[in-house]
Amino acid sequence: MSHRSVVFDTETTGLDPHNGDRVIEIACIELHRDLPTGATFHALIDPERDVPDDAVRVHGITRAHLDGKPRFAEVVDGLLAFIGTSPLIAHNADFDFAFLNAELLRLGRSPLDPGRKVDTFALAKTKFPGLPNSLDALCRRFGIDLSERTSHNALLDCRLLSDVYVELTGGRQPTLLPEDEAIAAMPAFVYAPMGARTPVRIVVSAEALARHAAFIARIPNAVWLS
């Protein structure tokens, strides 16, 4: 069973891919067992159209930033190779899936399977009903540093969202490591074959025994005394 997943985010020229809006930036971060591996995919994309001022005010990406950048058709193979068949984590994932699927269909490619979608916004609404659940609000709630987020930036948003996702799904567990790392972190006697273990006799001092007996005596109906 693969423990790989991908956090991704897009920036666009507007809100409606069916009305001519296009993807202008996409970023992905690879997770293994919910922890970033350091592998990323990032591209600024020529949308083959203008970038309205309303959109620029959100993400800060102007048409000039995109001059000379590749078109979606030029990055699609690298993008699909990076995401593979892994679950895809996004905040308000319906929005990002709609835009990517519109770009894929425009090229005659198969759309992304909606069964791969993991929506952190939906997870947050379930966990914190009635509270603000924007990415900024969740970062503040979980104490995640927002100092670099002066505007929407797909790669930075992915990094923030990977931290948010871990918190939404239970928080970082230092013991939940890949099997080889977990084994390497254990003391030798935990995983050594039975025949390779050397019994060690533990000697308890009289003082420690006395303190233990005094502690047990303070417990009503202590099972150790029955």
Secondary structure, DSSP 8 states (H G I E B T S, - for coil): ---EEEEEEEEESSS-GGGT--EEEEEEEEEETTEEEEEEEEEE-B-SS---HHHHHHH---HHHHTT--BHHHHHHHHHHHHTTS-EEETTHHHHHHHHHHHHHHTT-----GGGEEEHHHHHHHHSTTS--SHHHHHHHHT---TT-SS--HHHHHHHHHHHHHHHTT---TT---HHHHHHHS-HHHHS-GGG---------HHHHHHHHHHHHTSTT-GGG-
